[in-house]
Amino acid sequence: MNREEALEMTDRGVQELIAALEQGKSEQLLEYLAFQARFHQYSFSNCLLIALQKSDATFVAGFQRWRQLGRFVKKGEKGILILAPLVRRQKSADATLAEETEEGRPRAVAGFRAAYVFDVSQTDGEELPEFSSITGDPGERLDQLKELVGARGVELRYEESLGGAQGVSEGGKIAILQGLSPSEEFAVLVHELAHELLHRTDRRKETTARVRELEAEAVAFVVTRAAGLDGLVRSSDYIQLYGGDKELFLASLSHIQRVASDLIGALLARSAATGNVS
């Protein structure tokens, strides 16, 4: 495997991803977004309360909301305490904290009461829409990728909870959520390593979060594709979830190609060194 061959593999992956972005959001992503929209948006204080009581919580809702979604709280599960606002109609429209109701009448928060919510892990019932996943088995390439992370001077650790994230790039350090499947772990690790190589430099201040996520996930797709994994829908949906599109992708193309081909070449070189090129 030489540099030209690595670039050819990168170009094929890039073209596949561009085509997927042009097709728009997948049906699976649309269902997932519709599902998320049905959940209440919690205040910062309530998010802290939830995290303190159940750090691994992902989707939380009240008892009745879960019933509406076709799921039921398991017997014996302990609720997560939050503070729910007490809202009353306001006689004067200029009152503090006043809001407009659907009927156009002002209302105001008169106080708070204790309420309980439950995480999806505390419920049983109908299957919920999930974000698109990656399939396949990276085999020994996962260990080779971990070695490559260390060789690039990046510390790798695994955590039981990352606040809802699967991976985090911290500038010289990467944290990965424990318990991911090998294929998901491979993709997440490439994504975070791409952040380290692309965005933990002086270039970071020249980019937005939208651009950074697009570039990291594009690199992740191209490298995972070269490793024989199938994550096209997952990567396309992820990029579009952050507002990425073909035009933004093309503006970052040189950076994506540079890092993706670099990682592909490095992984294949490690395979060749152990006599396991496939």
Contacts in CASP RR format, 6 or more apart in sequence:
PFRMAT RR
TARGET T0000
AUTHOR 0000-0000-0000
METHOD contacts of the structure
MODEL  1
MNREEALEMTDRGVQELIAALEQGKSEQLLEYLAFQARFHQYSFSNCLLI
ALQKSDATFVAGFQRWRQLGRFVKKGEKGILILAPLVRRQKSADATLAEE
TEEGRPRAVAGFRAAYVFDVSQTDGEELPEFSSITGDPGERLDQLKELVG
ARGVELRYEESLGGAQGVSEGGKIAILQGLSPSEEFAVLVHELAHELLHR
TDRRKETTARVRELEAEAVAFVVTRAAGLDGLVRSSDYIQLYGGDKELFL
ASLSHIQRVASDLIGALLARSAATGNVS
1 265 0 8 1.000
1 268 0 8 1.000
1 269 0 8 1.000
1 272 0 8 1.000
1 277 0 8 1.000
3 261 0 8 1.000
3 265 0 8 1.000
6 261 0 8 1.000
6 262 0 8 1.000
6 264 0 8 1.000
6 265 0 8 1.000
6 268 0 8 1.000
7 257 0 8 1.000
7 261 0 8 1.000
9 222 0 8 1.000
9 225 0 8 1.000
9 226 0 8 1.000
9 261 0 8 1.000
9 264 0 8 1.000
10 222 0 8 1.000
10 226 0 8 1.000
10 257 0 8 1.000
10 260 0 8 1.000
10 261 0 8 1.000
10 264 0 8 1.000
11 257 0 8 1.000
12 225 0 8 1.000
13 221 0 8 1.000
13 222 0 8 1.000
13 225 0 8 1.000
13 226 0 8 1.000
14 218 0 8 1.000
14 222 0 8 1.000
14 253 0 8 1.000
14 256 0 8 1.000
14 257 0 8 1.000
14 260 0 8 1.000
16 225 0 8 1.000
16 232 0 8 1.000
17 218 0 8 1.000
17 221 0 8 1.000
17 222 0 8 1.000
17 232 0 8 1.000
17 235 0 8 1.000
17 236 0 8 1.000
17 239 0 8 1.000
17 249 0 8 1.000
18 246 0 8 1.000
18 249 0 8 1.000
18 250 0 8 1.000
20 232 0 8 1.000
20 233 0 8 1.000
20 235 0 8 1.000
20 236 0 8 1.000
21 236 0 8 1.000
21 239 0 8 1.000
21 240 0 8 1.000
21 244 0 8 1.000
21 245 0 8 1.000
21 246 0 8 1.000
21 249 0 8 1.000
22 246 0 8 1.000
23 236 0 8 1.000
24 236 0 8 1.000
24 240 0 8 1.000
25 33 0 8 1.000
25 237 0 8 1.000
25 240 0 8 1.000
26 132 0 8 1.000
26 233 0 8 1.000
26 236 0 8 1.000
26 237 0 8 1.000
28 129 0 8 1.000
28 130 0 8 1.000
28 131 0 8 1.000
28 132 0 8 1.000
28 233 0 8 1.000
28 237 0 8 1.000
29 131 0 8 1.000
29 132 0 8 1.000
29 237 0 8 1.000
29 240 0 8 1.000
29 241 0 8 1.000
31 129 0 8 1.000
32 129 0 8 1.000
32 130 0 8 1.000
32 131 0 8 1.000
33 241 0 8 1.000
34 129 0 8 1.000
35 128 0 8 1.000
35 129 0 8 1.000
38 65 0 8 1.000
38 69 0 8 1.000
39 59 0 8 1.000
39 60 0 8 1.000
39 61 0 8 1.000
39 65 0 8 1.000
40 61 0 8 1.000
40 65 0 8 1.000
42 50 0 8 1.000
42 60 0 8 1.000
42 82 0 8 1.000
45 83 0 8 1.000
46 82 0 8 1.000
46 83 0 8 1.000
49 80 0 8 1.000
49 81 0 8 1.000
49 82 0 8 1.000
49 83 0 8 1.000
50 57 0 8 1.000
50 60 0 8 1.000
50 80 0 8 1.000
50 82 0 8 1.000
50 117 0 8 1.000
51 57 0 8 1.000
51 163 0 8 1.000
53 80 0 8 1.000
53 81 0 8 1.000
54 80 0 8 1.000
54 119 0 8 1.000
55 160 0 8 1.000
55 161 0 8 1.000
55 163 0 8 1.000
56 119 0 8 1.000
56 121 0 8 1.000
56 160 0 8 1.000
56 161 0 8 1.000
57 80 0 8 1.000
57 119 0 8 1.000
57 121 0 8 1.000
58 119 0 8 1.000
58 120 0 8 1.000
58 121 0 8 1.000
58 164 0 8 1.000
59 119 0 8 1.000
59 120 0 8 1.000
59 128 0 8 1.000
60 80 0 8 1.000
60 117 0 8 1.000
60 118 0 8 1.000
60 119 0 8 1.000
60 120 0 8 1.000
61 69 0 8 1.000
61 117 0 8 1.000
61 118 0 8 1.000
62 115 0 8 1.000
62 116 0 8 1.000
62 117 0 8 1.000
62 118 0 8 1.000
63 73 0 8 1.000
63 116 0 8 1.000
63 118 0 8 1.000
66 72 0 8 1.000
66 73 0 8 1.000
66 118 0 8 1.000
66 123 0 8 1.000
69 126 0 8 1.000
69 128 0 8 1.000
70 125 0 8 1.000
70 126 0 8 1.000
71 120 0 8 1.000
71 123 0 8 1.000
71 124 0 8 1.000
71 125 0 8 1.000
71 126 0 8 1.000
71 128 0 8 1.000
72 123 0 8 1.000
72 124 0 8 1.000
72 125 0 8 1.000
73 118 0 8 1.000
73 122 0 8 1.000
73 123 0 8 1.000
74 122 0 8 1.000
74 123 0 8 1.000
74 124 0 8 1.000
77 118 0 8 1.000
77 122 0 8 1.000
77 123 0 8 1.000
79 116 0 8 1.000
79 117 0 8 1.000
79 118 0 8 1.000
79 122 0 8 1.000
80 116 0 8 1.000
80 117 0 8 1.000
80 118 0 8 1.000
80 119 0 8 1.000
81 114 0 8 1.000
81 115 0 8 1.000
81 116 0 8 1.000
82 114 0 8 1.000
82 115 0 8 1.000
82 116 0 8 1.000
82 117 0 8 1.000
83 112 0 8 1.000
83 113 0 8 1.000
83 114 0 8 1.000
83 115 0 8 1.000
84 112 0 8 1.000
84 113 0 8 1.000
84 114 0 8 1.000
84 115 0 8 1.000
85 109 0 8 1.000
85 111 0 8 1.000
85 112 0 8 1.000
86 109 0 8 1.000
86 110 0 8 1.000
86 111 0 8 1.000
86 112 0 8 1.000
86 113 0 8 1.000
87 107 0 8 1.000
87 108 0 8 1.000
87 109 0 8 1.000
87 110 0 8 1.000
88 107 0 8 1.000
88 108 0 8 1.000
88 110 0 8 1.000
89 101 0 8 1.000
89 105 0 8 1.000
89 106 0 8 1.000
89 107 0 8 1.000
90 98 0 8 1.000
90 105 0 8 1.000
90 106 0 8 1.000
90 107 0 8 1.000
90 108 0 8 1.000
92 98 0 8 1.000
92 106 0 8 1.000
93 106 0 8 1.000
95 106 0 8 1.000
95 108 0 8 1.000
96 108 0 8 1.000
97 108 0 8 1.000
97 109 0 8 1.000
98 106 0 8 1.000
98 107 0 8 1.000
98 108 0 8 1.000
99 106 0 8 1.000
99 107 0 8 1.000
99 108 0 8 1.000
100 106 0 8 1.000
100 107 0 8 1.000
101 107 0 8 1.000
120 128 0 8 1.000
131 234 0 8 1.000
131 237 0 8 1.000
131 238 0 8 1.000
132 231 0 8 1.000
132 233 0 8 1.000
132 234 0 8 1.000
132 237 0 8 1.000
132 238 0 8 1.000
133 184 0 8 1.000
133 231 0 8 1.000
133 234 0 8 1.000
134 183 0 8 1.000
134 184 0 8 1.000
134 187 0 8 1.000
134 224 0 8 1.000
134 229 0 8 1.000
134 230 0 8 1.000
134 231 0 8 1.000
134 234 0 8 1.000
135 183 0 8 1.000
135 229 0 8 1.000
135 230 0 8 1.000
135 231 0 8 1.000
136 183 0 8 1.000
136 228 0 8 1.000
136 229 0 8 1.000
136 230 0 8 1.000
137 182 0 8 1.000
137 183 0 8 1.000
137 229 0 8 1.000
138 145 0 8 1.000
138 182 0 8 1.000
138 183 0 8 1.000
138 186 0 8 1.000
138 224 0 8 1.000
138 227 0 8 1.000
138 228 0 8 1.000
138 229 0 8 1.000
139 182 0 8 1.000
140 271 0 8 1.000
140 274 0 8 1.000
140 276 0 8 1.000
141 186 0 8 1.000
141 227 0 8 1.000
141 267 0 8 1.000
141 271 0 8 1.000
142 182 0 8 1.000
142 185 0 8 1.000
142 186 0 8 1.000
142 189 0 8 1.000
144 267 0 8 1.000
144 270 0 8 1.000
144 271 0 8 1.000
145 186 0 8 1.000
145 189 0 8 1.000
145 190 0 8 1.000
145 193 0 8 1.000
145 267 0 8 1.000
146 156 0 8 1.000
146 189 0 8 1.000
147 270 0 8 1.000
148 193 0 8 1.000
148 263 0 8 1.000
148 266 0 8 1.000
148 267 0 8 1.000
148 270 0 8 1.000
149 156 0 8 1.000
149 174 0 8 1.000
149 189 0 8 1.000
149 193 0 8 1.000
150 156 0 8 1.000
151 266 0 8 1.000
152 193 0 8 1.000
152 196 0 8 1.000
152 197 0 8 1.000
153 172 0 8 1.000
154 171 0 8 1.000
154 172 0 8 1.000
154 173 0 8 1.000
154 174 0 8 1.000
154 193 0 8 1.000
154 196 0 8 1.000
155 172 0 8 1.000
155 173 0 8 1.000
155 174 0 8 1.000
156 173 0 8 1.000
156 174 0 8 1.000
156 176 0 8 1.000
156 189 0 8 1.000
157 173 0 8 1.000
157 174 0 8 1.000
157 175 0 8 1.000
157 176 0 8 1.000
158 175 0 8 1.000
158 176 0 8 1.000
158 177 0 8 1.000
158 178 0 8 1.000
159 175 0 8 1.000
159 176 0 8 1.000
159 177 0 8 1.000
159 178 0 8 1.000
160 177 0 8 1.000
160 178 0 8 1.000
161 177 0 8 1.000
162 168 0 8 1.000
162 175 0 8 1.000
162 177 0 8 1.000
164 177 0 8 1.000
165 177 0 8 1.000
166 176 0 8 1.000
166 177 0 8 1.000
166 180 0 8 1.000
166 184 0 8 1.000
166 188 0 8 1.000
167 174 0 8 1.000
167 175 0 8 1.000
167 176 0 8 1.000
167 177 0 8 1.000
167 188 0 8 1.000
167 191 0 8 1.000
167 192 0 8 1.000
168 174 0 8 1.000
168 175 0 8 1.000
168 192 0 8 1.000
169 192 0 8 1.000
169 193 0 8 1.000
169 195 0 8 1.000
169 196 0 8 1.000
169 199 0 8 1.000
169 200 0 8 1.000
171 196 0 8 1.000
171 200 0 8 1.000
172 196 0 8 1.000
172 200 0 8 1.000
174 189 0 8 1.000
174 192 0 8 1.000
174 193 0 8 1.000
174 196 0 8 1.000
176 185 0 8 1.000
176 188 0 8 1.000
176 189 0 8 1.000
176 192 0 8 1.000
177 188 0 8 1.000
179 185 0 8 1.000
180 188 0 8 1.000
183 224 0 8 1.000
183 229 0 8 1.000
186 224 0 8 1.000
186 227 0 8 1.000
186 229 0 8 1.000
187 220 0 8 1.000
187 221 0 8 1.000
187 224 0 8 1.000
187 229 0 8 1.000
187 231 0 8 1.000
187 234 0 8 1.000
188 220 0 8 1.000
190 219 0 8 1.000
190 220 0 8 1.000
190 223 0 8 1.000
190 224 0 8 1.000
190 263 0 8 1.000
191 216 0 8 1.000
191 217 0 8 1.000
191 219 0 8 1.000
191 220 0 8 1.000
192 216 0 8 1.000
193 263 0 8 1.000
194 215 0 8 1.000
194 216 0 8 1.000
194 219 0 8 1.000
194 220 0 8 1.000
194 259 0 8 1.000
194 263 0 8 1.000
195 212 0 8 1.000
195 216 0 8 1.000
197 259 0 8 1.000
197 262 0 8 1.000
198 212 0 8 1.000
198 215 0 8 1.000
198 216 0 8 1.000
198 219 0 8 1.000
198 255 0 8 1.000
198 259 0 8 1.000
199 207 0 8 1.000
199 212 0 8 1.000
199 215 0 8 1.000
199 216 0 8 1.000
204 212 0 8 1.000
207 215 0 8 1.000
209 242 0 8 1.000
210 242 0 8 1.000
210 243 0 8 1.000
210 244 0 8 1.000
210 248 0 8 1.000
211 248 0 8 1.000
211 251 0 8 1.000
211 252 0 8 1.000
213 238 0 8 1.000
213 239 0 8 1.000
213 242 0 8 1.000
214 239 0 8 1.000
214 242 0 8 1.000
214 243 0 8 1.000
214 244 0 8 1.000
214 248 0 8 1.000
214 249 0 8 1.000
214 252 0 8 1.000
215 252 0 8 1.000
215 255 0 8 1.000
215 256 0 8 1.000
215 259 0 8 1.000
217 235 0 8 1.000
217 238 0 8 1.000
217 239 0 8 1.000
218 235 0 8 1.000
218 239 0 8 1.000
218 249 0 8 1.000
218 252 0 8 1.000
218 256 0 8 1.000
218 260 0 8 1.000
219 256 0 8 1.000
219 259 0 8 1.000
219 260 0 8 1.000
219 263 0 8 1.000
220 235 0 8 1.000
221 231 0 8 1.000
221 232 0 8 1.000
221 234 0 8 1.000
221 235 0 8 1.000
222 256 0 8 1.000
222 260 0 8 1.000
222 264 0 8 1.000
223 260 0 8 1.000
223 263 0 8 1.000
223 264 0 8 1.000
223 267 0 8 1.000
224 231 0 8 1.000
225 231 0 8 1.000
225 232 0 8 1.000
226 264 0 8 1.000
226 267 0 8 1.000
227 267 0 8 1.000
239 249 0 8 1.000
249 256 0 8 1.000
268 277 0 8 1.000
271 277 0 8 1.000
271 278 0 8 1.000
END
